[in-house]
Each structure stands twice: as structure tokens, then as C-alpha cells.
Amino acid sequence: MKKPRLGRPPGRKAALRPPLTARVSEEFYARVKESARQNGRTISEELMFRAAAGFEFADAVARVQEFERMIDRNFDAALRARGYTPVQDVTGVFWLSPGMPIPQRQPLSPELRDAITEAVRQALTEAKGA
């Protein structure tokens, strides 16, 4: 009687799937195990699915960030080309629609200028005394 061969039958080649191990907390393991059960996957399949989803998410975030950088680079030029006017104020830059008049700054009233000057003098005096 011929001895049966041990191991994988000849001619069947499995795709190379190198092992990847990691130490995880019990809570994480339980969460992955439950997710695998709910999704009808093995724990290994669930981890691969989740890892691939994480990589896809990171790639999508990178694409969005690149798109935002591209928009930032071209935004000002696009608005200017369409006739918008940038106006700088204390809060930053805002854009006026084409044809809108640029607001003129009003000079400080003498009373307000004097009040600011007095407040600065008082702050300097207190700072020197400290």
C-alpha cells in the first residue's frame, strides 16, 4: 500500500500572502472579532478590509488637501479675473463684487483719538511702574 502524501496537493498554488502580526488590546481584538462576525468575514479578512479602507481614506484626504491647495493658489487670480476687488481690513481680506465702490476709511474723531492716546499713556506709565 502506497503512503499518502502529506501537505498541499501538487498543482495548487496559493497566492503569496505573507503573515502580518501585531499585539492589540483585548478590547480592540473583541471589536474586530465582532465586526468580522457581523460582516461574515474572518478576523484576518476584517483586518485587511479595515486596513485597506484606512489607506483609501488617507488617500482621499490627501487628494482633498491637494485640491484645497490648488484652489487657494488659484482663488485670488480667479476672483480678480472676474472683476472682484480685494479689500484689506483688520479682520483680513474680503472681496467686493464687480462694480461695488471701495469703502473709504473714516478718520478718527478728535475725541476718539484723544481717548486712545490717553489710554496708551496710562498703560505705559503703569508698565514703567511695574
Order of alpha helices (4+ residues) and beta strands (2+ residues): alpha-alpha-beta-beta-alpha
